[in-house]
């Protein structure tokens, strides 16, 4: 058996433990493992008749190649945001299948978020054996309770939020901390709750500035240190404020014409409440550095489960964590919906705070 593995989309801590787990589990079965560089884009750049391109974008993974990588963040395979169906020149699915066939790849294990795994599901529909592994710091892949990278992103965010308190208090301001989360506010909700900030604005619930700003002003006034902390998802919307230009949130930060929602909230605080602000976009720092214990554990477990499914002949699947248990679902499950925060159960939309309305029977992270 010869299996391939790639990582696509944004990097997150926990990918390397998963790569190591896949490699060692496969080697123990006497299989070969080929790592493809730069996700689906790497496969598009391989010419099966050109050994140089094959060497540039793929290489053998053995015990030495994955030694110690579990302690590293990012991905040793590198990554890209690419869907071969929308590549320049049209759909290149056939090219991907030809490369895999020519290189003798019997099955693929793909680590990615919604975009990467959509193409994985597409390959599975074509009959190619694929196992999908969900990863994203936003934890928004539909069909699984947990994605690799989420725990570390929350841990990083809590540390940064609490560290920022000293500066915010010293200047008696209101801090606005913007976290990644275009479609789902789960990272902001959990980080804000664990850091016990004053208010949290999530992507799922528009914030009414006429209500939010007085709350923040009152929070600041009520504290002896005369400061307040607010966390906001990058995908959040603000009523009674100039809207962000259509499609801006889907662009990279360097390509956006309008300012971020965190900065727009801070401007509103300064203009309407006449209170100084501290604005901090954590951005890539949320996904930087080594994985925490949970992401290492889930990375190892997802990798081992992926190989076990291939061994059992069960492909076209996505590994999952569901109600605290490792499991798997059809690879196209993620196409069936959009994962959002349970705002009714976990969020007080009038006071912009997390709430523990229903704890009994909920999994550890209250998903």
Secondary structure, DSSP 8 states (H G I E B T S, - for coil): -EEEEEE-SS--TTHHHHHHHHHHHHHHTT-EEEEETTHHHHHHT--TT-HHHHHHHEEEE-TTTTTTGGG--S-TT------GGGSTTS--HHHHHHHHHHTT--EEEEEE-HHHHHHHHHHHHTT--EEEEEB-TT---TT-S--BTHHHHHHHHHHHHHHHHHHHHHTT-EEEEEE--SS--HHHHHHHHHTT-SEEE-TTS-EEHHHHHHHHHHHHHHSTT--EEEEEETT--EETS----TTGGGS-GGG-SS--HHHHHHHHIIIII---EEEEE-GGGGT-S---HHHHHHHHHHHHHHHHHHHTT--SEEEEEETTEEEEEEGGGGGG------HHHHEETTTTEE--S--TT--TT--
